[in-house]
């Protein structure tokens, strides 16, 4: 067979078309396409069914799988735990009531208004200490409040604080405004 030349490619002759071959190719392609469409419909139906089942499970009421006896047991256990916490809070209240009282002053912070309270909770017993007024509290509560205020003061008076640093400090720290 001779090697084709450029002239052979330039010829605009059309090759004869075999209509039987084209029809069988088209029919095969259509069959493949029909099979793909059928598979797609099956997959969509399967997805819709799974979504429906999931919706039913999510919307179904939650049924407690514990027997009534087990539920009563659990409720009693929760009540016992709550009673233990109440007892600890009551013990702390009794303990604090026996301590000598001291007068303290809790300052208002920022834009707080008089009447603002500082909550102090010890073993479940909560005391609300008014801010901006002198009031008497048990020694242990006063100590907790003083420690808290001292820690806050120490944290806010750090020399490296940038919001209160003067220009020399900022320059030394390498901070631009």
RATABEL-V513340 format. One line per field, one symbol per residue. psi: psi as a letter, one per 30 degrees, with the letter a starting at -180 (. if undefined). A space follows every 50 residues. Layout:
psi->???
//
This chain:
psi->klkkleeeffkhkklkkjeeeeeeeeeeeeeeeeeeeeeeeeeeeeeeee eeeeeeeefkkkkkfkleeeeeeeeeeeeeeeeeeeeeeeeeeeeefflk kkkljjlkkbgklkfkljkkkjhfkkkjkkkglklklleeeeeeeeeeee eeeeefhkfgkffgkleeeeeefhkk.
//
